[in-house]
Amino acid sequence: MWCKVLVYVVLLTLIKHVTPDEVVARVNASASLPCHVTFPPSARGVVHRSLISASWRSNGSVLATFTDTATHIKDGFSWDLSEFINGDFSLTLLTATPALQGAYHCAVSYNSTLLNSSHVTFAITAPPTLSVPQQWVVLETENHLKCHAHGFYPPPVLFSWTRDDQEIGPPLQAESEPTPDGFYTAVGNLTFFPSREDQNVTFSCVASHDGTDQQLDFQLNITYPPSVRLAAVPPQSNSVPLTVYCDLDSFYPEEVSVSWSQNGTTLPAPPTIEQNPDGTYKTRSYYTLNVEQRGRGGQVECAVSQPGAVQPVSGSAHLEKLDPQNEAPVLTKSAKASVAMMCISIVLVFLLCFGFSWRRRDEKQKSLTVSGIILPPRVIVGQKGRVSVSIEGRRVDRVQTAWFLNNTPISDTSFTASEKGPLLPSRGEMTYYKLHTQGPLHSSGSGIQQLISAVTFIPHISLHKAATFKCQVSYIGKDKIVMERVSEKFTILSAPEVSDIQLAETHNNADIISLTVRASHFHPDIITFRWFCEGGELSPVASQASSSPRPNPEGFFSAYSQCKLPRSELEKGGTKVWVSVHHIALKQPVTRETRGFLKRPHVSEILRSASSPEQTLTLGCEITDFYPPDISVTWLRLREGEQDDREEEVMDGGQLWGPLQTQPRIYRATSVLKTRAADQERTDRRGGIMCRVEHSSLHEPIQRHWRNVDIVAPSIPASISVCWSSEGVGVFSLLLKVKGHSKAKLLWAAGGAALSPLASSETEEIGDDGQRELRSVCALERSSSLSSHSNTQQPDRQKNRHAIKTKAAVTDPNAEGIQYIDEKVDGENNNIDRDEETKSEVDEDSDKDSEGDPGALHINRVNLSRGPREDERERLRVLVEIRHPALKLPVYRDWTEPNDEMSSTTWKL
């Protein structure tokens, strides 16, 4: 029983428990599914990939597997094999779609022991796209607005409405409906009664989804229903046609349709519209009934239809009331005479008034000279334009001007945008006008002055298409118009937005490829497409530009042009095809070009398989998602170097498996290189191996570089070897056994509480067991005095450069090497009673001796701080730091001076 419990405890320590995790990503983005393991203590030094086994599964199907013999991963997924030795087995989804949602299972084993078995839940999120299709509402009646949210995931979505950034009502959840592509759609509703204050006010539809808000701003188009009154023009007799009219007042917008009916029969008539001072319009619609229709009698009805109004507004009356035929007018002779006198008086008064007003108008016209309206040379959507008139006269300082657009007064709206600020959106609903008056300016010496009146505006297709500007000139305080000028109609320009060339197969003939380019949001509708192929012009086979395209609701035009070529011309990617689009709004034609069905290849890093019994090295490189299938792969051996590796020679033994078609116009291939073990060792000592991929879609080849990554950590002793000479020189050494060709770096340091770096010497040899051995040696000098006299000698001692034979010292430190140190110190460098000149000569000889012997080892000196008492000092510490590419952290070995040696020794720098 105790044995079973012990086995369970061991297994629980090996398995790393990971709680289920959830990963959420945006649609069409990449996502990483985490899977991390911790290798057992026995494998932390060296992790062998041949003992690793990993797999990913979802919904019962295998997505990716890795073993010592085979590796497989499904299209649409990827993982980094080089990170396996670090415990990272994460799986990357290249493109997130709704079909990839669900639970994923990761399992990792090492040496047949399960290290990780975790689950990850993957989900996607997609924000909604908003649209408000109907924006016409009727004043002071119940109206319904709908806000459509398309293409969101997951449900639900909350709708709210705002008016001038003020929330109208609380957010409400709408019912979500699935779509065939896996996403959802929903509709938010708003019921309200619009008032006159809602005109030109910004409304917003806000959709809250997955913690974020999407907002769509718009303005309402409000319909003002008219008041309708029906009347008739008094006829001269019963035998002539009767004219009836219908008065419409206080309606908006200008567009109105009036229909007539008599006893159910429709009687159409064109309206004549005038504008009221409050901005609304009025009109009178006439209809003349013939004698037969007049004789029918009955009820006559006038019905008015408007945009956004569900039911027309109507007015009706009976003909018997409008046309009382039984009452014949009877006038006496005296009444007739009174009427005649009255008419004569009215005519005389009218003639007098007309003559007086005509004289004043003639005088004012003679005193002012008004130029025609000057239009800008080019009126472009989204760019400010300017129209102006010039007024000359003696008293232009008393002149005022009023501007109209299609008989509609223009008011200054420049408070909505800065004159020098950024332009308003070319397709926005807001208009911009700024009125300018410059003058009076003295134009001549005869007292004539000049006044310039102008309007700056931003063109809008729906407002300014085929429009005219009108300027009325009058005197300040007078209502009488002195002069009026009307501009010519101008054309608004909008440059086209040109798409890239789209390629598609022809349904009837797979050997013919159609090339299509589209132009949108341009005005006017005249546009030209010209196709070229390697310097020769092609004839388009289909073009909407040949006939006038129909405008969209905003007033812009769209067109397309199509050209067809044989598949063979576009398959290889060598034939260049381009199209130039010409339009009056463009200063230079817009050009789009293509070279056919080109897809850039994806090249993986170079992977290495295990060596075979014949001691061969196999390297592989995966090349995916490219077109056309023609591809070239070259394997190169590089010279040694870190930053500037250069090609040395092309390697034999490379094979290309493929290309293999995976999807229409998508191929993949695998390039494999097999070399001998001897070549491997030669490559390891140099710059490595490079795989170069060339394809028609690449301006520069894709290159992947490989070096031998099987780096083994060196064998490091548990302690430092120390040997002392009779003169107080200590030799510290460390012997490392190194595998492979990676070099270890060692740094010696010594001191007390703080350490200072030391000079050392390293030698490399082949040991008796055939392995490389790296020996590092560092020497320290010991002095036996704490007096100040030793301090005065310190500069002189620093000038001496003691040197020992490295190989002799570290081979047998108890014999010849240390004896050589004693002799050299006693004979040359230990005579402290000589004079300064003698010291200098000895110093020079010592330096020359050290420089001439490449095997010499410098003797280091270290100062130690004093302790609390005069006869005490810090304990000496010697430390060596070992760094190697196979070691994630440096390894340290140290030596500390014993307490019994501190009372009789000191160390100096």
Secondary structure, 3 states (H helix, E strand, C coil): CHHHHHHHHHHHHHCECCCCEEEEEECCCCEEECCECCCCHHHCCCCCHHHEEEEEEECCEEEEEECCCCEEECCCEECCHHHHHHCECCEEECCCCHHHCEEEEEEEEECCEEEEEEEEEEEEEECCEEECCCCEEECCCCEEEEEEEEEEECCCEEEEEEECCEECCCCEEECCEECCCCCEEEEEEEEECCCHHHCCCEEEEEEEECCEEEEEEEECEEEECCEEEEEEECCCCCCCCEEEEEEEEEEECCCCEEEEEECCEECCCCCCEEECCCCCEEEEEEEEECHHHHHHCCEEEEEEECCCCCCCEEEEEEHHHHCCCCCCCCCCHHHHHHHHHHHHHHHHHHHHHHHHHHHHHHHHHHHEEECCCECCCCEECCCCEEEEEEEEECCHHHEEEEEEECCEECCCCHHHCCCCCCCCCCCCCCCCEEEEEEEEEECCCCCCEEEEEEEEECCCHHHHCCCCEEEEEEECCCCCEEEEEECCCCCEEECCEECCCEEEECCCCCCEEEEEEEEEEEECCCCEEEEEECCEEECCCEEHHHCCCCCCCCCCEEEEEEEEEEHHHHHCCCCCEEEEEECCCCCCCEEEEECCCCECCEECCCEEECCCCCCEEEEEEEEEEEECCCCEEEEEEECCCCCCCCEEEECCCEEEEEEEEEECCEEEEEEEEEEEHHHHHHHHHCCEEEEEEECCCCCCCEEEEECCCCCCCCECCCCCEEEECCCCEEEEEEEEEECCCCCCEEEEEEECCCEEEECCEEEEEECCCCCEEEEEEEEEECECCCCHHHHHHHHHHHHCCCEEEHHHHHHCCCCHHHHHHHHHHHHHHCCCCCCHHHHHHHHHHHHHHHHHCCCEEEEECCCCCECCCCCCECCCEEEEEEECCCCCCCEEEEEECCHHHCCCCECCC
